Amino acid sequence: MGRLLVLVYGLVSYVVFFVSFLYAIGFMWNFQVPKGIDDGNAESLVISLAVNLALLGLFAIQHTIMARPGFKKKWTKIVPAATERSTYVLLTSLILLLLYWQWRPMPDLIWSVENTLVANCLWGFSALGFLLVLLSTFAINHFDLFGLRHVFLHFQKKDYTDVKFTTSLFYKYVRHPLLLGFLIAFWATPQMSVGHLLFAIGTTGYMFMGIFFEERDLLNHLGEDYRQYREQTPMILPIPGKK
């Protein structure tokens, strides 16, 4: 694959990611998107539950397997190493878009906040959650995380080097501020439907499962530096003494 083609592929993958991220906000809020989490004709509870769990499971399987070092080692024997991260980002984004498209609404309400002030505060917390997600990616190197650094270095005929392990901004206080942002964004809502609750529970469970695999890989890769960081810094909530 030519260097220019690799660069274009990385840029396209990044654009698809950004579209899927922006759509996620409207999807969760049922706002300004063709289909929100509660939009559409409700089907039987069994069918909706089965389809939605399958979609969440597909995302979890792809996201988990492709992130593992062993898979990456084998995968880069098939695709150019410079495109490995972009491919991961692209497939993740496409599965998210599939989830938005095929999600079955389960609109029965678990709770509905009628107080305007409280409802607006919850919307504000959700927005802050999504903002925390985005800012957290820049704290660790946004362009490396989403594959752009890989393809630009390849285009410039430079070897890829790992990003130095740092604990800046939010990472000084919690090990996974990005996941904390998603938790806030998904759970802070004035109207919690059955479908929204299923999505929030499913993604929350996956996030904590993902932390186990991610931290295991980081320990293997970074060794004592990450071990000390893990012992000194809370996982999700910035509460002293919580690991």
MIKOLSE-333139 format. One record per residue (C-alpha): residue number from 1; x, y, z. Coordinates in nm, 4 decimals. Example, Ala and Ser with C-alpha at 12.3 -4.5 7.8 and 13.67 -1.06 7.14 Angstrom:
<rs>
resi | xx | yy | zz
1 | 1.2300 | -0.4500 | 0.7800
2 | 1.3670 | -0.1060 | 0.7140
</rs>
This chain:
<rs>
resi | xx | yy | zz
1 | 0.0000 | 0.0000 | 0.0000
2 | 0.1499 | 0.3348 | -0.1061
3 | 0.2337 | 0.5988 | 0.1512
4 | -0.0245 | 0.8434 | 0.0176
5 | -0.2946 | 0.5766 | 0.0200
6 | -0.2054 | 0.4863 | 0.3795
7 | -0.2349 | 0.8532 | 0.4761
8 | -0.5737 | 0.8902 | 0.3064
9 | -0.6936 | 0.5684 | 0.4707
10 | -0.5925 | 0.7007 | 0.8122
11 | -0.7666 | 1.0337 | 0.7510
12 | -1.0873 | 0.8640 | 0.6335
13 | -1.0821 | 0.6340 | 0.9364
14 | -1.0460 | 0.9346 | 1.1644
15 | -1.3366 | 1.1174 | 0.9981
16 | -1.5588 | 0.8104 | 1.0386
17 | -1.4595 | 0.7955 | 1.4068
18 | -1.5447 | 1.1610 | 1.4611
19 | -1.8831 | 1.1177 | 1.2928
20 | -1.9583 | 0.8161 | 1.5139
21 | -1.8547 | 1.0110 | 1.8260
22 | -2.0717 | 1.3118 | 1.7430
23 | -2.3612 | 1.0818 | 1.6535
24 | -2.3243 | 0.9100 | 1.9912
25 | -2.4143 | 1.2364 | 2.1638
26 | -2.7318 | 1.2828 | 1.9623
27 | -2.8127 | 0.9118 | 1.9912
28 | -2.7993 | 0.9165 | 2.3710
29 | -2.9904 | 1.2436 | 2.3920
30 | -3.2474 | 1.1608 | 2.1192
31 | -3.1493 | 1.4932 | 1.9691
32 | -3.0854 | 1.6125 | 1.6114
33 | -3.0025 | 1.2696 | 1.4665
34 | -3.2034 | 1.0474 | 1.2298
35 | -3.2445 | 0.7879 | 1.5039
36 | -3.1982 | 0.8255 | 1.8774
37 | -3.1843 | 0.5504 | 2.1350
38 | -3.5603 | 0.5708 | 2.1963
39 | -3.6709 | 0.6525 | 1.8393
40 | -3.8592 | 0.4115 | 1.6168
41 | -4.1375 | 0.1595 | 1.6507
42 | -4.1100 | -0.0615 | 1.9561
43 | -4.1041 | -0.4365 | 1.8881
44 | -4.1524 | -0.7214 | 2.1307
45 | -3.9359 | -0.7022 | 2.4397
46 | -3.7685 | -1.0364 | 2.3624
47 | -3.6712 | -0.9405 | 2.0070
48 | -3.5504 | -0.5958 | 2.1123
49 | -3.3477 | -0.7372 | 2.3982
50 | -3.1901 | -1.0055 | 2.1781
51 | -3.0956 | -0.7642 | 1.8983
52 | -2.9594 | -0.4981 | 2.1331
53 | -2.7546 | -0.7455 | 2.3342
54 | -2.6132 | -0.8877 | 2.0101
55 | -2.5108 | -0.5382 | 1.8981
56 | -2.3452 | -0.4621 | 2.2316
57 | -2.1748 | -0.8010 | 2.2240
58 | -2.0425 | -0.7442 | 1.8714
59 | -1.8875 | -0.4155 | 1.9807
60 | -1.7353 | -0.5710 | 2.2927
61 | -1.5837 | -0.8659 | 2.1045
62 | -1.4287 | -0.6542 | 1.8276
63 | -1.3067 | -0.3851 | 2.0657
64 | -1.1501 | -0.6384 | 2.3023
65 | -0.9863 | -0.8761 | 2.0547
66 | -0.8373 | -0.6138 | 1.8228
67 | -0.6861 | -0.4222 | 2.1157
68 | -0.4799 | -0.7150 | 2.2392
69 | -0.1051 | -0.7211 | 2.1639
70 | -0.1175 | -1.0825 | 2.0433
71 | -0.3821 | -1.0015 | 1.7838
72 | -0.1944 | -0.6893 | 1.6711
73 | 0.1219 | -0.8930 | 1.6162
74 | -0.0596 | -1.1374 | 1.3900
75 | -0.2736 | -0.8693 | 1.2228
76 | 0.0273 | -0.6614 | 1.1163
77 | 0.1565 | -0.9595 | 0.9206
78 | -0.1524 | -0.9165 | 0.7004
79 | -0.1965 | -0.5373 | 0.6898
80 | 0.0710 | -0.2637 | 0.6919
81 | 0.1717 | -0.1824 | 1.0495
82 | 0.1026 | 0.1864 | 0.9893
83 | -0.2663 | 0.1083 | 0.9232
84 | -0.3217 | -0.1212 | 1.2222
85 | -0.4541 | 0.1502 | 1.4534
86 | -0.6583 | 0.3188 | 1.1823
87 | -0.8192 | -0.0145 | 1.0947
88 | -0.9070 | -0.0720 | 1.4590
89 | -1.0575 | 0.2766 | 1.4800
90 | -1.2471 | 0.2331 | 1.1527
91 | -1.3997 | -0.1039 | 1.2420
92 | -1.4952 | 0.0186 | 1.5898
93 | -1.6637 | 0.3251 | 1.4397
94 | -1.8492 | 0.1216 | 1.1761
95 | -1.9813 | -0.1162 | 1.4412
96 | -2.1006 | 0.1824 | 1.6440
97 | -2.2790 | 0.3209 | 1.3383
98 | -2.4369 | -0.0216 | 1.2856
99 | -2.5485 | -0.0200 | 1.6498
100 | -2.7109 | 0.3233 | 1.6123
101 | -2.8860 | 0.2116 | 1.2948
102 | -3.0120 | -0.1261 | 1.4142
103 | -3.0792 | -0.0457 | 1.7819
104 | -3.4313 | -0.1470 | 1.8825
105 | -3.6098 | 0.1131 | 2.0948
106 | -3.7316 | 0.0070 | 2.4380
107 | -3.9048 | 0.3328 | 2.5322
108 | -4.0787 | 0.2454 | 2.8600
109 | -3.9502 | 0.4876 | 3.1227
110 | -3.7579 | 0.3850 | 3.4340
111 | -3.7491 | 0.7443 | 3.5552
112 | -3.8422 | 1.0856 | 3.4211
113 | -3.7293 | 1.4062 | 3.5896
114 | -4.0000 | 1.6717 | 3.5635
115 | -3.8181 | 1.9515 | 3.7443
116 | -3.6681 | 2.1710 | 3.4705
117 | -3.3688 | 2.2827 | 3.6743
118 | -3.2742 | 1.9272 | 3.7745
119 | -3.3304 | 1.8007 | 3.4195
120 | -3.1056 | 2.0723 | 3.2761
121 | -2.8381 | 1.9900 | 3.5336
122 | -2.8459 | 1.6266 | 3.4237
123 | -2.8146 | 1.7277 | 3.0582
124 | -2.5228 | 1.9476 | 3.1604
125 | -2.3511 | 1.6605 | 3.3430
126 | -2.3952 | 1.4382 | 3.0384
127 | -2.2403 | 1.7067 | 2.8166
128 | -1.9496 | 1.7410 | 3.0599
129 | -1.9055 | 1.3638 | 3.0431
130 | -1.8682 | 1.3690 | 2.6648
131 | -1.6321 | 1.6671 | 2.6938
132 | -1.4219 | 1.4780 | 2.9489
133 | -1.3964 | 1.1868 | 2.7046
134 | -1.2661 | 1.4111 | 2.4282
135 | -1.0249 | 1.6085 | 2.6472
136 | -0.8879 | 1.2863 | 2.7974
137 | -0.7841 | 1.1676 | 2.4516
138 | -0.5781 | 1.4836 | 2.4041
139 | -0.4182 | 1.4380 | 2.7463
140 | -0.2606 | 1.1105 | 2.6295
141 | -0.2100 | 1.2049 | 2.2599
142 | -0.5327 | 1.2184 | 2.0623
143 | -0.3682 | 1.1733 | 1.7221
144 | -0.1756 | 0.8644 | 1.8269
145 | -0.4822 | 0.7109 | 1.9890
146 | -0.6809 | 0.7352 | 1.6670
147 | -0.4064 | 0.6335 | 1.4267
148 | -0.3227 | 0.9662 | 1.2643
149 | 0.0289 | 0.9824 | 1.4060
150 | 0.1011 | 0.6353 | 1.2691
151 | 0.0024 | 0.7200 | 0.9113
152 | 0.1697 | 1.0636 | 0.9120
153 | 0.4994 | 0.9169 | 1.0323
154 | 0.4707 | 0.6490 | 0.7629
155 | 0.4016 | 0.9175 | 0.5004
156 | 0.7142 | 1.1040 | 0.6132
157 | 0.9199 | 0.7815 | 0.5974
158 | 0.9813 | 0.7929 | 0.9707
159 | 0.9715 | 0.4984 | 1.2096
160 | 0.6889 | 0.4842 | 1.4596
161 | 0.7888 | 0.5317 | 1.8249
162 | 0.5711 | 0.4669 | 2.1258
163 | 0.4240 | 0.7682 | 2.3004
164 | 0.5945 | 0.8321 | 2.6330
165 | 0.3901 | 0.7298 | 2.9371
166 | 0.2708 | 1.0444 | 3.1146
167 | 0.0091 | 1.1260 | 3.3778
168 | -0.1010 | 1.4749 | 3.2823
169 | -0.4278 | 1.6573 | 3.3490
170 | -0.7073 | 1.4193 | 3.4524
171 | -0.4696 | 1.1219 | 3.4614
172 | -0.3130 | 1.2676 | 3.7750
173 | -0.6353 | 1.1977 | 3.9603
174 | -0.7814 | 0.8818 | 3.8022
175 | -0.6352 | 0.6129 | 3.5789
176 | -0.9291 | 0.6066 | 3.3385
177 | -1.0815 | 0.9547 | 3.3030
178 | -1.1977 | 0.8702 | 2.9516
179 | -1.4150 | 0.5889 | 3.0843
180 | -1.5343 | 0.8097 | 3.3703
181 | -1.6504 | 1.0560 | 3.1056
182 | -1.8502 | 0.7871 | 2.9273
183 | -2.0075 | 0.6723 | 3.2546
184 | -2.1209 | 1.0251 | 3.3334
185 | -2.2441 | 1.0814 | 2.9771
186 | -2.4471 | 0.7590 | 2.9671
187 | -2.5982 | 0.7666 | 3.3170
188 | -2.6727 | 1.1390 | 3.3607
189 | -3.0104 | 1.1705 | 3.1924
190 | -3.3447 | 1.3138 | 3.3005
191 | -3.5280 | 1.0401 | 3.1092
192 | -3.4041 | 0.6858 | 3.1547
193 | -3.5839 | 0.4426 | 2.9283
194 | -3.5495 | 0.0647 | 2.9414
195 | -3.3358 | 0.0772 | 2.6252
196 | -3.1141 | 0.3523 | 2.7618
197 | -3.0729 | 0.1574 | 3.0850
198 | -2.9773 | -0.1571 | 2.8928
199 | -2.7196 | 0.0413 | 2.6954
200 | -2.5798 | 0.2037 | 3.0106
201 | -2.5564 | -0.1262 | 3.2000
202 | -2.4042 | -0.3106 | 2.9040
203 | -2.1416 | -0.0481 | 2.8315
204 | -2.0590 | -0.0045 | 3.2002
205 | -2.0018 | -0.3764 | 3.2405
206 | -1.7850 | -0.3825 | 2.9299
207 | -1.5789 | -0.0848 | 3.0468
208 | -1.4844 | -0.2539 | 3.3724
209 | -1.4051 | -0.5766 | 3.1899
210 | -1.1944 | -0.3747 | 2.9461
211 | -1.0036 | -0.2135 | 3.2327
212 | -0.8883 | -0.5578 | 3.3451
213 | -0.7424 | -0.6442 | 3.0034
214 | -0.6039 | -0.2964 | 2.9367
215 | -0.4233 | -0.2707 | 3.2694
216 | -0.2814 | -0.6198 | 3.2299
217 | -0.1383 | -0.5183 | 2.8923
218 | -0.0057 | -0.1899 | 3.0324
219 | 0.1667 | -0.3718 | 3.3172
220 | 0.3333 | -0.6049 | 3.0692
221 | 0.4379 | -0.3162 | 2.8464
222 | 0.5344 | -0.0478 | 3.1002
223 | 0.6325 | -0.2607 | 3.3984
224 | 0.7126 | -0.0896 | 3.7273
225 | 0.6145 | 0.2588 | 3.6085
226 | 0.2556 | 0.1532 | 3.5569
227 | 0.2523 | -0.0661 | 3.8666
228 | 0.3418 | 0.2347 | 4.0829
229 | 0.0913 | 0.4542 | 3.9002
230 | -0.1846 | 0.1985 | 3.9539
231 | -0.1094 | 0.1757 | 4.3246
232 | -0.1032 | 0.5523 | 4.3721
233 | -0.3970 | 0.6586 | 4.1544
234 | -0.7678 | 0.5636 | 4.1851
235 | -0.9207 | 0.3697 | 3.8971
236 | -1.2341 | 0.5696 | 3.8149
237 | -1.3414 | 0.7984 | 4.0974
238 | -1.0957 | 1.0621 | 4.2259
239 | -1.1322 | 0.9513 | 4.5865
240 | -0.8133 | 0.9098 | 4.7919
241 | -0.7625 | 0.5512 | 4.9018
242 | -0.9843 | 0.4062 | 4.6288
243 | -0.7956 | 0.1777 | 4.3856
</rs>
